[in-house]
Amino acid sequence: MYKNIEEITGKKACSSTGCLKAKNGDIIIDKERILERWVEYIEELFNDNRKEYDVMKRNFAGPPILKDEIIECEEFLLQHCRGLMSSQRVTHTKFKFQDARSDDCLEVIIPEVAEESYGLYIWPCSPVLAQYVWQKRCYLDKKHILELSAGTALPGIVAAKCGAVVTLSDHIASPRCLDRCRHSAETNSLPDVRVVGITWGRISQELCDLKPIDIILASDCFYDTKDFEDVLMTMAFLLENNPSAEIWVSYQERSSERSIKYLLDKWDLSAEELDFPNMDQLDSSYENYKAHVIELFSIRRKDYKR
Ligand SMILES: C[S@@+](CC[C@H](N)C(=O)[O-])C[C@H]1O[C@@H](n2cnc3c(N)ncnc32)[C@H](O)[C@@H]1O
């Protein structure tokens, strides 16, 4: 302790002979007086308000910063900056679903971000599948529905608004797309909608943990031929868990030479065209789907018996 005090204060309070000096410089040899002087001296140290020696500041290395702390901090800053960047460019698009034969109607607002990444904005397939979901709403109450590669998730949000138990998903390595799913659910006051990362062609824990699904929604998942088989493999896996489940797919024709027929056979799946919904009953400023050829079909297991 003495050594530490000496280092901290840079002054000696005791002579090398072991005796102590009183404040006034007198030598103290009495044991009790020595103890009293120590008490006095230590109290002075605790109440010492003098400024610190520069040498102490220079030598004070402090505890090392852990790598994990830096990574955590970096992630926080990245998320924060992403949030700031995306919140600046978010636009809100309103969709009003109606029914000519009743007063039923539903308003949904989809926040989208105008950036290059695929899942951040609405694709033309999405309102078409959403309108189909709306027209099938009387079958959806309490049904378990998974939207694959949902992006801004319009069809899944409509399903949830119609009473379905909905899980939205997107590529596990696309946190910004998963954020879009969450944001769409929050914007439409759907706190019970779950969001999970599911990547085509990958049997992940998240995929295995899903409860049996009744209907799978897939809007514009078949756009790059190199991924077609991975998409179908994920679909086949989901149907394995619930063989009576059905997949509602909206597909944008980008080339007439593309076909999934051979791959459907390979995965023991079959496809059937669905009735195209009446798009006149959808009211929205988003009208991109009108400029494209969109098809709707259902995929089931080949061995499914109606
Ligand atoms: C053309 S966008 C369609 C988005 C949305 N379904 C729609 O129609 O507006 C394709 C979607 O597939 C997702 N995606 C791309 N690669 C994927 C992969 N390997 N696994 C899962 N999803 C993927 C993208 O993140 C994006 O959300």
The ligand as an SDF file (V2000), in Angstrom:
LIG
                    3D

 27 29  0  0  0  0  0  0  0  0999 V2000
  -39.0570   -9.7220  -57.4570 C   0  0  0  0  0  0  0  0  0  0  0  0
  -38.9860   -9.5750  -55.6980 S   0  0  0  0  0  0  0  0  0  0  0  0
  -40.6850   -9.8870  -55.2530 C   0  0  0  0  0  0  0  0  0  0  0  0
  -41.0300   -9.3050  -53.9100 C   0  0  0  0  0  0  0  0  0  0  0  0
  -42.4920   -9.3960  -53.5120 C   0  0  0  0  0  0  0  0  0  0  0  0
  -42.8980  -10.7660  -53.3550 N   0  0  0  0  0  0  0  0  0  0  0  0
  -43.3620   -8.6850  -54.5120 C   0  0  0  0  0  0  0  0  0  0  0  0
  -43.9600   -9.3450  -55.3690 O   0  0  0  0  0  0  0  0  0  0  0  0
  -43.4480   -7.4470  -54.4410 O   0  0  0  0  0  0  0  0  0  0  0  0
  -38.1640  -11.0850  -55.2500 C   0  0  0  0  0  0  0  0  0  0  0  0
  -38.0800  -11.3770  -53.7850 C   0  0  0  0  0  0  0  0  0  0  0  0
  -37.3400  -12.5780  -53.6190 O   0  0  0  0  0  0  0  0  0  0  0  0
  -36.4390  -12.4300  -52.5360 C   0  0  0  0  0  0  0  0  0  0  0  0
  -35.3210  -13.3450  -52.7510 N   0  0  0  0  0  0  0  0  0  0  0  0
  -34.2880  -13.2250  -53.6000 C   0  0  0  0  0  0  0  0  0  0  0  0
  -33.4470  -14.2680  -53.4920 N   0  0  0  0  0  0  0  0  0  0  0  0
  -33.9660  -15.0740  -52.5350 C   0  0  0  0  0  0  0  0  0  0  0  0
  -33.5560  -16.3110  -51.9800 C   0  0  0  0  0  0  0  0  0  0  0  0
  -32.4430  -16.9260  -52.3840 N   0  0  0  0  0  0  0  0  0  0  0  0
  -34.3080  -16.8720  -51.0200 N   0  0  0  0  0  0  0  0  0  0  0  0
  -35.4410  -16.2540  -50.5990 C   0  0  0  0  0  0  0  0  0  0  0  0
  -35.8910  -15.0800  -51.0970 N   0  0  0  0  0  0  0  0  0  0  0  0
  -35.1500  -14.4880  -52.0620 C   0  0  0  0  0  0  0  0  0  0  0  0
  -36.0520  -10.9760  -52.5970 C   0  0  0  0  0  0  0  0  0  0  0  0
  -35.5360  -10.5300  -51.3580 O   0  0  0  0  0  0  0  0  0  0  0  0
  -37.3670  -10.3190  -52.9500 C   0  0  0  0  0  0  0  0  0  0  0  0
  -38.1230  -10.0360  -51.8120 O   0  0  0  0  0  0  0  0  0  0  0  0
  1  2  1  0
  2  3  1  0
  2 10  1  0
  3  4  1  0
  4  5  1  0
  5  6  1  0
  5  7  1  0
  7  8  2  0
  7  9  1  0
 10 11  1  0
 11 12  1  0
 11 26  1  0
 12 13  1  0
 13 14  1  0
 13 24  1  0
 14 15  1  0
 14 23  1  0
 15 16  2  0
 16 17  1  0
 17 18  1  0
 17 23  2  0
 18 19  1  0
 18 20  2  0
 20 21  1  0
 21 22  2  0
 22 23  1  0
 24 25  1  0
 24 26  1  0
 26 27  1  0
M  CHG  2   2   1   9  -1
M  END
$$$$
